[in-house]
């Protein structure tokens, strides 16, 4: 699957989000099984405009498909709460980790790949 690469941020994103919503712990495992991780709120802001959280429309222009309104972020608010991003309005909040939101997957691009040597 072709990834969406942001060389300025040093990140590679899967273009599709999870098909089902899941708890924060399950979301972390889901991303790890794919060789990725949950994005931080700071990383999600790299997809938006002027340092703000992205909206669904902005993600579509970058090549994302199967975009969901609510996605988990990797940031924890406490041992029982974690942050999410609401893509319909480009905002963020936190909720109980047992709530079910969707998963966006990201990973760092290696220096080797950033130099154009990743085979793409």
N, CA, C and O atoms as a printed pandas DataFrame, in Angstrom:
     atom_number atom_name residue_name chain_id  residue_number  x_coord  y_coord  z_coord
0              1         N          UNK        A               1    0.829   -1.174    0.000
1              2        CA          UNK        A               1    0.000    0.000    0.000
2              3         C          UNK        A               1    0.880    1.245    0.000
3              4         O          UNK        A               1    1.830    1.337    0.776
4              5         N          UNK        A               2    0.574    2.168   -0.840
5              6        CA          UNK        A               2    1.313    3.421   -0.938
6              7         C          UNK        A               2    1.023    4.286    0.288
7              8         O          UNK        A               2   -0.135    4.451    0.673
8              9         N          UNK        A               3    2.052    4.826    0.888
9             10        CA          UNK        A               3    1.894    5.677    2.057
10            11         C          UNK        A               3    1.850    7.140    1.650
11            12         O          UNK        A               3    2.296    7.509    0.563
12            13         N          UNK        A               4    1.314    7.956    2.523
13            14        CA          UNK        A               4    1.336    9.408    2.343
14            15         C          UNK        A               4    2.542    9.900    3.126
15            16         O          UNK        A               4    2.591    9.778    4.350
16            17         N          UNK        A               5    3.505   10.453    2.419
17            18        CA          UNK        A               5    4.760   10.855    3.062
18            19         C          UNK        A               5    4.837   12.367    3.197
19            20         O          UNK        A               5    4.566   13.118    2.260
20            21         N          UNK        A               6    5.216   12.781    4.390
21            22        CA          UNK        A               6    5.427   14.193    4.697
22            23         C          UNK        A               6    6.901   14.331    5.064
23            24         O          UNK        A               6    7.289   14.122    6.214
24            25         N          UNK        A               7    7.699   14.679    4.090
25            26        CA          UNK        A               7    9.145   14.741    4.316
26            27         C          UNK        A               7    9.534   15.885    5.250
27            28         O          UNK        A               7   10.536   15.789    5.959
28            29         N          UNK        A               8    8.752   16.965    5.255
29            30        CA          UNK        A               8    9.051   18.082    6.162
30            31         C          UNK        A               8    8.896   17.658    7.618
31            32         O          UNK        A               8    9.696   18.044    8.469
32            33         N          UNK        A               9    7.882   16.874    7.898
33            34        CA          UNK        A               9    7.645   16.398    9.271
34            35         C          UNK        A               9    8.382   15.092    9.552
35            36         O          UNK        A               9    8.497   14.689   10.710
36            37         N          UNK        A              10    8.887   14.417    8.504
37            38        CA          UNK        A              10    9.566   13.134    8.678
38            39         C          UNK        A              10    8.613   12.010    9.036
39            40         O          UNK        A              10    8.963   11.121    9.812
40            41         N          UNK        A              11    7.375   12.044    8.462
41            42        CA          UNK        A              11    6.350   11.073    8.805
42            43         C          UNK        A              11    5.776   10.394    7.572
43            44         O          UNK        A              11    5.708   10.987    6.496
44            45         N          UNK        A              12    5.366    9.153    7.740
45            46        CA          UNK        A              12    4.650    8.411    6.697
46            47         C          UNK        A              12    3.341    7.914    7.304
47            48         O          UNK        A              12    3.321    7.354    8.401
48            49         N          UNK        A              13    2.257    8.128    6.577
49            50        CA          UNK        A              13    0.910    7.793    7.051
50            51         C          UNK        A              13    0.289    6.728    6.164
51            52         O          UNK        A              13    0.487    6.732    4.949
52            53         N          UNK        A              14   -0.465    5.812    6.772
53            54        CA          UNK        A              14   -1.317    4.937    5.971
54            55         C          UNK        A              14   -2.467    5.795    5.453
55            56         O          UNK        A              14   -3.005    6.602    6.212
56            57         N          UNK        A              15   -2.856    5.654    4.205
57            58        CA          UNK        A              15   -3.909    6.519    3.659
58            59         C          UNK        A              15   -5.316    6.177    4.128
59            60         O          UNK        A              15   -6.234    6.980    3.960
60            61         N          UNK        A              16   -5.498    5.002    4.712
61            62        CA          UNK        A              16   -6.826    4.606    5.199
62            63         C          UNK        A              16   -6.810    4.493    6.716
63            64         O          UNK        A              16   -5.781    4.188    7.319
64            65         N          UNK        A              17   -7.948    4.741    7.312
65            66        CA          UNK        A              17   -8.089    4.584    8.750
66            67         C          UNK        A              17   -8.743    3.240    9.038
67            68         O          UNK        A              17   -9.241    2.574    8.130
68            69         N          UNK        A              18   -8.738    2.853   10.299
69            70        CA          UNK        A              18   -9.314    1.563   10.663
70            71         C          UNK        A              18  -10.776    1.481   10.230
71            72         O          UNK        A              18  -11.477    2.492   10.171
72            73         N          UNK        A              19  -11.218    0.275    9.932
73            74        CA          UNK        A              19  -12.606    0.070    9.503
74            75         C          UNK        A              19  -13.574    0.094   10.673
75            76         O          UNK        A              19  -14.767    0.341   10.499
76            77         N          UNK        A              20  -13.053   -0.165   11.871
77            78        CA          UNK        A              20  -13.931   -0.170   13.042
78            79         C          UNK        A              20  -13.315    0.674   14.147
79            80         O          UNK        A              20  -12.102    0.871   14.203
80            81         N          UNK        A              21  -14.179    1.166   15.019
81            82        CA          UNK        A              21  -13.736    1.928   16.181
82            83         C          UNK        A              21  -13.303    0.957   17.280
83            84         O          UNK        A              21  -13.786   -0.173   17.352
84            85         N          UNK        A              22  -12.389    1.414   18.132
85            86        CA          UNK        A              22  -11.869    0.547   19.189
86            87         C          UNK        A              22  -11.345    1.393   20.343
87            88         O          UNK        A              22  -11.178    2.605   20.216
88            89         N          UNK        A              23  -11.092    0.739   21.461
89            90        CA          UNK        A              23  -10.535    1.430   22.626
90            91         C          UNK        A              23   -9.122    1.916   22.325
91            92         O          UNK        A              23   -8.514    1.510   21.335
92            93         N          UNK        A              24   -8.607    2.790   23.189
93            94        CA          UNK        A              24   -7.274    3.350   22.984
94            95         C          UNK        A              24   -6.214    2.252   23.014
95            96         O          UNK        A              24   -5.315    2.235   22.173
96            97         N          UNK        A              25   -6.316    1.335   23.980
97            98        CA          UNK        A              25   -5.331    0.244   24.060
98            99         C          UNK        A              25   -5.389   -0.644   22.817
99           100         O          UNK        A              25   -4.351   -1.030   22.279
100          101         N          UNK        A              26   -6.594   -0.966   22.362
101          102        CA          UNK        A              26   -6.739   -1.765   21.143
102          103         C          UNK        A              26   -6.225   -1.005   19.924
103          104         O          UNK        A              26   -5.648   -1.600   19.014
104          105         N          UNK        A              27   -6.435    0.304   19.908
105          106        CA          UNK        A              27   -5.956    1.134   18.794
106          107         C          UNK        A              27   -4.431    1.106   18.719
107          108         O          UNK        A              27   -3.864    1.018   17.630
108          109         N          UNK        A              28   -3.776    1.180   19.859
109          110        CA          UNK        A              28   -2.313    1.110   19.875
110          111         C          UNK        A              28   -1.828   -0.238   19.335
111          112         O          UNK        A              28   -0.888   -0.291   18.542
112          113         N          UNK        A              29   -2.472   -1.323   19.768
113          114        CA          UNK        A              29   -2.089   -2.657   19.280
114          115         C          UNK        A              29   -2.358   -2.786   17.774
115          116         O          UNK        A              29   -1.552   -3.364   17.045
116          117         N          UNK        A              30   -3.483   -2.251   17.317
117          118        CA          UNK        A              30   -3.843   -2.284   15.891
118          119         C          UNK        A              30   -2.740   -1.624   15.055
119          120         O          UNK        A              30   -2.278   -2.194   14.067
120          121         N          UNK        A              31   -2.328   -0.431   15.456
121          122        CA          UNK        A              31   -1.282    0.284   14.718
122          123         C          UNK        A              31    0.041   -0.483   14.762
123          124         O          UNK        A              31    0.731   -0.582   13.748
124          125         N          UNK        A              32    0.393   -1.015   15.909
125          126        CA          UNK        A              32    1.649   -1.759   16.055
126          127         C          UNK        A              32    1.668   -3.007   15.180
127          128         O          UNK        A              32    2.703   -3.343   14.603
128          129         N          UNK        A              33    0.533   -3.697   15.077
129          130        CA          UNK        A              33    0.472   -4.892   14.213
130          131         C          UNK        A              33    0.732   -4.534   12.753
131          132         O          UNK        A              33    1.202   -5.375   11.986
132          133         N          UNK        A              34    0.437   -3.320   12.365
133          134        CA          UNK        A              34    0.669   -2.877   10.991
134          135         C          UNK        A              34    2.074   -2.281   10.807
135          136         O          UNK        A              34    2.437   -1.868    9.706
136          137         N          UNK        A              35    2.851   -2.239   11.882
137          138        CA          UNK        A              35    4.194   -1.665   11.818
138          139         C          UNK        A              35    4.179   -0.151   11.968
139          140         O          UNK        A              35    5.116    0.523   11.540
140          141         N          UNK        A              36    3.128    0.388   12.570
141          142        CA          UNK        A              36    2.969    1.827   12.753
142          143         C          UNK        A              36    2.683    2.111   14.224
143          144         O          UNK        A              36    2.858    1.245   15.080
144          145         N          UNK        A              37    2.247    3.319   14.502
145          146        CA          UNK        A              37    1.845    3.733   15.842
146          147         C          UNK        A              37    0.748    4.777   15.726
147          148         O          UNK        A              37    0.453    5.266   14.636
148          149         N          UNK        A              38    0.144    5.116   16.867
149          150        CA          UNK        A              38   -0.822    6.214   16.876
150          151         C          UNK        A              38   -0.071    7.537   16.752
151          152         O          UNK        A              38    1.018    7.677   17.308
152          153         N          UNK        A              39   -0.628    8.501   16.039
153          154        CA          UNK        A              39    0.028    9.804   15.941
154          155         C          UNK        A              39   -0.199   10.640   17.189
155          156         O          UNK        A              39   -1.229   10.517   17.851
156          157         N          UNK        A              40    0.758   11.479   17.501
157          158        CA          UNK        A              40    0.564   12.444   18.584
158          159         C          UNK        A              40   -0.304   13.588   18.068
159          160         O          UNK        A              40   -0.505   13.734   16.862
160          161         N          UNK        A              41   -0.814   14.394   18.990
161          162        CA          UNK        A              41   -1.589   15.564   18.561
162          163         C          UNK        A              41   -0.710   16.520   17.753
163          164         O          UNK        A              41   -1.172   17.121   16.783
164          165         N          UNK        A              42    0.540   16.659   18.149
165          166        CA          UNK        A              42    1.461   17.529   17.411
166          167         C          UNK        A              42    1.642   17.023   15.976
167          168         O          UNK        A              42    1.660   17.820   15.038
168          169         N          UNK        A              43    1.774   15.724   15.804
169          170        CA          UNK        A              43    1.923   15.146   14.461
170          171         C          UNK        A              43    0.654   15.337   13.632
171          172         O          UNK        A              43    0.729   15.610   12.434
172          173         N          UNK        A              44   -0.500   15.195   14.262
173          174        CA          UNK        A              44   -1.752   15.407   13.533
174          175         C          UNK        A              44   -1.866   16.845   13.055
175          176         O          UNK        A              44   -2.435   17.101   11.993
176          177         N          UNK        A              45   -1.332   17.785   13.823
177          178        CA          UNK        A              45   -1.380   19.186   13.411
178          179         C          UNK        A              45   -0.541   19.446   12.160
179          180         O          UNK        A              45   -0.788   20.422   11.451
180          181         N          UNK        A              46    0.445   18.593   11.878
181          182        CA          UNK        A              46    1.239   18.786   10.657
182          183         C          UNK        A              46    0.390   18.557    9.406
183          184         O          UNK        A              46    0.780   18.962    8.311
184          185         N          UNK        A              47   -0.763   17.911    9.563
185          186        CA          UNK        A              47   -1.658   17.656    8.427
186          187         C          UNK        A              47   -2.661   18.786    8.219
187          188         O          UNK        A              47   -3.327   18.848    7.186
188          189         N          UNK        A              48   -2.765   19.665    9.186
189          190        CA          UNK        A              48   -3.714   20.773    9.094
190          191         C          UNK        A              48   -3.080   22.009    8.480
191          192         O          UNK        A              48   -1.994   21.950    7.903
192          193         N          UNK        A              49   -3.771   23.116    8.614
193          194        CA          UNK        A              49   -3.310   24.396    8.072
194          195         C          UNK        A              49   -2.980   25.328    9.239
195          196         O          UNK        A              49   -3.736   25.407   10.208
196          197         N          UNK        A              50   -1.862   26.026    9.144
197          198        CA          UNK        A              50   -1.442   26.997   10.160
198          199         C          UNK        A              50   -1.337   26.397   11.561
199          200         O          UNK        A              50   -1.697   27.042   12.546
200          201         N          UNK        A              51   -0.844   25.164   11.645
201          202        CA          UNK        A              51   -0.621   24.535   12.934
202          203         C          UNK        A              51   -1.877   24.112   13.667
203          204         O          UNK        A              51   -1.840   23.889   14.877
204          205         N          UNK        A              52   -2.985   23.997   12.958
205          206        CA          UNK        A              52   -4.243   23.564   13.569
206          207         C          UNK        A              52   -4.532   22.122   13.196
207          208         O          UNK        A              52   -3.929   21.577   12.271
208          209         N          UNK        A              53   -5.460   21.503   13.922
209          210        CA          UNK        A              53   -5.834   20.132   13.603
210          211         C          UNK        A              53   -6.486   20.080   12.225
211          212         O          UNK        A              53   -7.186   21.012   11.829
212          213         N          UNK        A              54   -6.255   18.988   11.495
213          214        CA          UNK        A              54   -6.840   18.882   10.155
214          215         C          UNK        A              54   -8.338   18.599   10.200
215          216         O          UNK        A              54   -8.870   18.104   11.193
216          217         N          UNK        A              55   -8.990   18.926    9.106
217          218        CA          UNK        A              55  -10.394   18.558    8.919
218          219         C          UNK        A              55  -10.445   17.434    7.886
219          220         O          UNK        A              55   -9.449   17.131    7.229
220          221         N          UNK        A              56  -11.595   16.835    7.757
221          222        CA          UNK        A              56  -11.769   15.766    6.768
222          223         C          UNK        A              56  -11.439   16.282    5.374
223          224         O          UNK        A              56  -10.755   15.605    4.607
224          225         N          UNK        A              57  -11.920   17.472    5.044
225          226        CA          UNK        A              57  -11.666   18.042    3.708
226          227         C          UNK        A              57  -10.166   18.218    3.457
227          228         O          UNK        A              57   -9.688   17.947    2.355
228          229         N          UNK        A              58   -9.431   18.665    4.457
229          230        CA          UNK        A              58   -7.985   18.847    4.291
230          231         C          UNK        A              58   -7.275   17.515    4.102
231          232         O          UNK        A              58   -6.335   17.417    3.313
232          233         N          UNK        A              59   -7.717   16.496    4.817
233          234        CA          UNK        A              59   -7.098   15.176    4.665
234          235         C          UNK        A              59   -7.364   14.591    3.284
235          236         O          UNK        A              59   -6.498   13.927    2.715
236          237         N          UNK        A              60   -8.540   14.831    2.748
237          238        CA          UNK        A              60   -8.855   14.339    1.399
238          239         C          UNK        A              60   -7.904   14.931    0.372
239          240         O          UNK        A              60   -7.493   14.232   -0.554
240          241         N          UNK        A              61   -7.546   16.200    0.512
241          242        CA          UNK        A              61   -6.642   16.833   -0.458
242          243         C          UNK        A              61   -5.230   16.258   -0.374
243          244         O          UNK        A              61   -4.447   16.391   -1.314
244          245         N          UNK        A              62   -4.906   15.622    0.745
245          246        CA          UNK        A              62   -3.584   15.009    0.910
246          247         C          UNK        A              62   -3.558   13.550    0.470
247          248         O          UNK        A              62   -2.503   12.916    0.486
248          249         N          UNK        A              63   -4.719   13.011    0.077
249          250        CA          UNK        A              63   -4.766   11.638   -0.410
250          251         C          UNK        A              63   -5.325   10.614    0.561
251          252         O          UNK        A              63   -5.330    9.421    0.256
252          253         N          UNK        A              64   -5.796   11.048    1.725
253          254        CA          UNK        A              64   -6.402   10.106    2.667
254          255         C          UNK        A              64   -7.768    9.665    2.153
255          256         O          UNK        A              64   -8.501   10.440    1.540
256          257         N          UNK        A              65   -8.088    8.407    2.418
257          258        CA          UNK        A              65   -9.389    7.856    2.054
258          259         C          UNK        A              65   -9.966    7.151    3.278
259          260         O          UNK        A              65   -9.248    6.906    4.247
260          261         N          UNK        A              66  -11.247    6.825    3.241
261          262        CA          UNK        A              66  -11.888    6.143    4.361
262          263         C          UNK        A              66  -11.676    6.907    5.669
263          264         O          UNK        A              66  -11.367    6.315    6.703
264          265         N          UNK        A              67  -11.846    8.235    5.608
265          266        CA          UNK        A              67  -11.578    9.106    6.761
266          267         C          UNK        A              67  -12.742    9.035    7.743
267          268         O          UNK        A              67  -13.906    9.120    7.352
268          269         N          UNK        A              68  -12.418    8.881    8.999
269          270        CA          UNK        A              68  -13.412    8.826   10.071
270          271         C          UNK        A              68  -13.417   10.158   10.832
271          272         O          UNK        A              68  -12.433   10.898   10.802
272          273         N          UNK        A              69  -14.522   10.456   11.509
273          274        CA          UNK        A              69  -14.627   11.735   12.217
274          275         C          UNK        A              69  -13.807   11.782   13.502
275          276         O          UNK        A              69  -13.222   12.816   13.825
276          277         N          UNK        A              70  -13.761   10.684   14.231
277          278        CA          UNK        A              70  -13.087   10.646   15.534
278          279         C          UNK        A              70  -11.912    9.684   15.465
279          280         O          UNK        A              70  -12.089    8.516   15.118
280          281         N          UNK        A              71  -10.702   10.162   15.794
281          282        CA          UNK        A              71   -9.539    9.270   15.819
282          283         C          UNK        A              71   -8.748    9.481   17.108
283          284         O          UNK        A              71   -8.688   10.582   17.656
284          285         N          UNK        A              72   -8.152    8.402   17.562
285          286        CA          UNK        A              72   -7.307    8.473   18.752
286          287         C          UNK        A              72   -5.984    9.160   18.446
287          288         O          UNK        A              72   -5.458    9.046   17.338
288          289         N          UNK        A              73   -5.449    9.874   19.431
289          290        CA          UNK        A              73   -4.078   10.379   19.412
290          291         C          UNK        A              73   -3.283    9.556   20.420
291          292         O          UNK        A              73   -3.865    8.913   21.295
292          293         N          UNK        A              74   -1.982    9.573   20.304
293          294        CA          UNK        A              74   -1.124    8.779   21.179
294          295         C          UNK        A              74   -0.949    9.412   22.557
295          296         O          UNK        A              74   -0.417    8.779   23.468
296          297         N          UNK        A              75   -1.391   10.647   22.712
297          298        CA          UNK        A              75   -1.185   11.388   23.955
298          299         C          UNK        A              75   -2.169   10.952   25.046
299          300         O          UNK        A              75   -3.365   10.792   24.803
300          301         N          UNK        A              76   -1.634   10.768   26.238
301          302        CA          UNK        A              76   -2.476   10.434   27.378
302          303         C          UNK        A              76   -2.726   11.685   28.221
303          304         O          UNK        A              76   -1.837   12.522   28.383
304          305         N          UNK        A              77   -3.936   11.804   28.753
305          306        CA          UNK        A              77   -4.268   12.880   29.672
306          307         C          UNK        A              77   -4.023   12.406   31.107
307          308         O          UNK        A              77   -3.635   13.188   31.975
308          309         N          UNK        A              78   -4.256   11.116   31.339
309          310        CA          UNK        A              78   -4.019   10.483   32.639
310          311         C          UNK        A              78   -3.925    8.975   32.398
311          312         O          UNK        A              78   -3.859    8.532   31.252
312          313         N          UNK        A              79   -3.918    8.201   33.460
313          314        CA          UNK        A              79   -3.845    6.746   33.275
314          315         C          UNK        A              79   -5.135    6.180   32.689
315          316         O          UNK        A              79   -5.129    5.080   32.137
316          317         N          UNK        A              80   -6.230    6.910   32.800
317          318        CA          UNK        A              80   -7.512    6.405   32.296
318          319         C          UNK        A              80   -8.092    7.212   31.140
319          320         O          UNK        A              80   -9.105    6.818   30.563
320          321         N          UNK        A              81   -7.462    8.342   30.791
321          322        CA          UNK        A              81   -7.966    9.195   29.715
322          323         C          UNK        A              81   -6.877    9.436   28.668
323          324         O          UNK        A              81   -5.695    9.556   28.988
324          325         N          UNK        A              82   -7.314    9.504   27.408
325          326        CA          UNK        A              82   -6.392    9.798   26.308
326          327         C          UNK        A              82   -7.064   10.805   25.372
327          328         O          UNK        A              82   -8.282   10.981   25.397
328          329         N          UNK        A              83   -6.248   11.457   24.554
329          330        CA          UNK        A              83   -6.752   12.475   23.644
330          331         C          UNK        A              83   -7.226   11.877   22.322
331          332         O          UNK        A              83   -6.723   10.848   21.872
332          333         N          UNK        A              84   -8.178   12.527   21.728
333          334        CA          UNK        A              84   -8.682   12.195   20.398
334          335         C          UNK        A              84   -8.692   13.477   19.573
335          336         O          UNK        A              84   -8.564   14.576   20.112
336          337         N          UNK        A              85   -8.844   13.325   18.273
337          338        CA          UNK        A              85   -9.036   14.475   17.385
338          339         C          UNK        A              85  -10.345   14.268   16.645
339          340         O          UNK        A              85  -10.614   13.191   16.112
340          341         N          UNK        A              86  -11.145   15.307   16.621
341          342        CA          UNK        A              86  -12.440   15.301   15.939
342          343         C          UNK        A              86  -12.246   15.976   14.585
343          344         O          UNK        A              86  -12.185   17.202   14.497
344          345         N          UNK        A              87  -12.149   15.173   13.536
345          346        CA          UNK        A              87  -11.788   15.669   12.204
346          347         C          UNK        A              87  -12.915   16.432   11.508
347          348         O          UNK        A              87  -12.657   17.166   10.554
348          349         N          UNK        A              88  -14.145   16.276   11.961
349          350        CA          UNK        A              88  -15.238   17.018   11.331
350          351         C          UNK        A              88  -15.030   18.521   11.518
351          352         O          UNK        A              88  -15.354   19.310   10.630
352          353         N          UNK        A              89  -14.489   18.917   12.677
353          354        CA          UNK        A              89  -14.271   20.339   12.962
354          355         C          UNK        A              89  -12.811   20.691   13.208
355          356         O          UNK        A              89  -12.492   21.856   13.445
356          357         N          UNK        A              90  -11.926   19.715   13.156
357          358        CA          UNK        A              90  -10.517   20.001   13.397
358          359         C          UNK        A              90  -10.259   20.434   14.831
359          360         O          UNK        A              90   -9.610   21.453   15.067
360          361         N          UNK        A              91  -10.763   19.664   15.786
361          362        CA          UNK        A              91  -10.580   20.000   17.197
362          363         C          UNK        A              91  -10.114   18.761   17.960
363          364         O          UNK        A              91  -10.047   17.663   17.407
364          365         N          UNK        A              92   -9.795   18.957   19.239
365          366        CA          UNK        A              92   -9.306   17.854   20.059
366          367         C          UNK        A              92   -9.925   17.917   21.449
367          368         O          UNK        A              92  -10.371   18.970   21.906
368          369         N          UNK        A              93   -9.939   16.775   22.100
369          370        CA          UNK        A              93  -10.403   16.670   23.472
370          371         C          UNK        A              93   -9.872   15.369   24.038
371          372         O          UNK        A              93   -9.036   14.714   23.416
372          373         N          UNK        A              94  -10.345   14.993   25.204
373          374        CA          UNK        A              94   -9.933   13.706   25.756
374          375         C          UNK        A              94  -11.148   12.978   26.306
375          376         O          UNK        A              94  -12.152   13.581   26.683
376          377         N          UNK        A              95  -11.017   11.659   26.336
377          378        CA          UNK        A              95  -12.094   10.829   26.861
378          379         C          UNK        A              95  -11.509    9.568   27.488
379          380         O          UNK        A              95  -10.313    9.293   27.390
380          381         N          UNK        A              96  -12.373    8.829   28.121
381          382        CA          UNK        A              96  -11.992    7.575   28.736
382          383         C          UNK        A              96  -11.384    6.655   27.676
383          384         O          UNK        A              96  -11.896    6.570   26.560
384          385         N          UNK        A              97  -10.302    5.974   28.021
385          386        CA          UNK        A              97   -9.607    5.098   27.070
386          387         C          UNK        A              97  -10.454    3.915   26.606
387          388         O          UNK        A              97  -10.124    3.263   25.615
388          389         N          UNK        A              98  -11.550    3.638   27.324
389          390        CA          UNK        A              98  -12.402    2.523   26.910
390          391         C          UNK        A              98  -13.392    2.926   25.822
391          392         O          UNK        A              98  -14.030    2.056   25.230
392          393         N          UNK        A              99  -13.537    4.224   25.542
393          394        CA          UNK        A              99  -14.417    4.670   24.452
394          395         C          UNK        A              99  -13.856    4.159   23.134
395          396         O          UNK        A              99  -12.673    3.834   23.042
396          397         N          UNK        A             100  -14.685    4.090   22.138
397          398        CA          UNK        A             100  -14.268    3.570   20.839
398          399         C          UNK        A             100  -14.168    4.681   19.801
399          400         O          UNK        A             100  -15.160    5.321   19.452
400          401         N          UNK        A             101  -12.942    4.894   19.315
401          402        CA          UNK        A             101  -12.674    5.813   18.214
402          403         C          UNK        A             101  -11.879    5.054   17.156
403          404         O          UNK        A             101  -11.467    3.916   17.380
404          405         N          UNK        A             102  -11.668    5.679   16.019
405          406        CA          UNK        A             102  -10.963    5.034   14.906
406          407         C          UNK        A             102   -9.459    5.280   15.008
407          408         O          UNK        A             102   -8.989    6.023   15.870
408          409         N          UNK        A             103   -8.724    4.642   14.111
409          410        CA          UNK        A             103   -7.257    4.671   14.178
410          411         C          UNK        A             103   -6.662    5.203   12.889
411          412         O          UNK        A             103   -6.970    4.717   11.800
412          413         N          UNK        A             104   -5.813    6.202   13.021
413          414        CA          UNK        A             104   -4.923    6.641   11.948
414          415         C          UNK        A             104   -3.538    6.120   12.313
415          416         O          UNK        A             104   -3.153    6.156   13.482
416          417         N          UNK        A             105   -2.791    5.640   11.331
417          418        CA          UNK        A             105   -1.482    5.038   11.595
418          419         C          UNK        A             105   -0.370    5.871   10.978
419          420         O          UNK        A             105   -0.472    6.312    9.833
420          421         N          UNK        A             106    0.695    6.082   11.747
421          422        CA          UNK        A             106    1.836    6.873   11.294
422          423         C          UNK        A             106    3.126    6.195   11.741
423          424         O          UNK        A             106    3.139    5.411   12.689
424          425         N          UNK        A             107    4.193    6.511   11.046
425          426        CA          UNK        A             107    5.530    6.112   11.500
426          427         C          UNK        A             107    6.529    7.137   10.999
427          428         O          UNK        A             107    6.252    7.908   10.079
428          429         N          UNK        A             108    7.680    7.128   11.616
429          430        CA          UNK        A             108    8.741    8.034   11.198
430          431         C          UNK        A             108    9.364    7.523    9.909
431          432         O          UNK        A             108    9.488    6.318    9.693
432          433         N          UNK        A             109    9.749    8.459    9.066
433          434        CA          UNK        A             109   10.477    8.105    7.849
434          435         C          UNK        A             109   11.957    8.137    8.195
435          436         O          UNK        A             109   12.443    9.082    8.817
436          437         N          UNK        A             110   12.653    7.112    7.793
437          438        CA          UNK        A             110   14.088    7.065    8.078
438          439         C          UNK        A             110   14.822    8.114    7.253
439          440         O          UNK        A             110   14.334    8.569    6.218
440          441         N          UNK        A             111   15.992    8.484    7.729
441          442        CA          UNK        A             111   16.835    9.440    6.995
442          443         C          UNK        A             111   17.117    8.895    5.595
443          444         O          UNK        A             111   17.155    9.655    4.628
444          445         N          UNK        A             112   17.313    7.593    5.487
445          446        CA          UNK        A             112   17.569    6.953    4.205
446          447         C          UNK        A             112   16.404    7.178    3.242
447          448         O          UNK        A             112   16.612    7.512    2.076
448          449         N          UNK        A             113   15.187    6.996    3.730
449          450        CA          UNK        A             113   14.004    7.194    2.888
450          451         C          UNK        A             113   13.830    8.657    2.530
451          452         O          UNK        A             113   13.410    8.981    1.419
452          453         N          UNK        A             114   14.152    9.552    3.472
453          454        CA          UNK        A             114   13.981   10.980    3.203
454          455         C          UNK        A             114   14.940   11.457    2.112
455          456         O          UNK        A             114   14.677   12.458    1.444
456          457         N          UNK        A             115   16.031   10.752    1.937
457          458        CA          UNK        A             115   16.982   11.106    0.890
458          459         C          UNK        A             115   16.573   10.529   -0.460
459          460         O          UNK        A             115   17.306   10.657   -1.441
460          461         N          UNK        A             116   15.390    9.886   -0.511
461          462        CA          UNK        A             116   14.879    9.369   -1.775
462          463         C          UNK        A             116   15.350    7.974   -2.112
463          464         O          UNK        A             116   15.266    7.559   -3.268
464          465         N          UNK        A             117   15.843    7.242   -1.136
465          466        CA          UNK        A             117   16.392    5.914   -1.387
466          467         C          UNK        A             117   15.499    4.780   -0.880
467          468         O          UNK        A             117   15.986    3.692   -0.575
468          469         N          UNK        A             118   14.177    5.040   -0.791
469          470        CA          UNK        A             118   13.308    4.017   -0.219
470          471         C          UNK        A             118   12.634    3.142   -1.261
471          472         O          UNK        A             118   11.742    2.367   -0.914
472          473         N          UNK        A             119   13.020    3.237   -2.504
473          474        CA          UNK        A             119   12.503    2.346   -3.523
474          475         C          UNK        A             119   11.230    2.803   -4.186
475          476         O          UNK        A             119   10.753    2.143   -5.109
476          477         N          UNK        A             120   10.656    3.922   -3.746
477          478        CA          UNK        A             120    9.431    4.435   -4.391
478          479         C          UNK        A             120    9.764    5.178   -5.665
479          480         O          UNK        A             120    8.865    5.679   -6.341
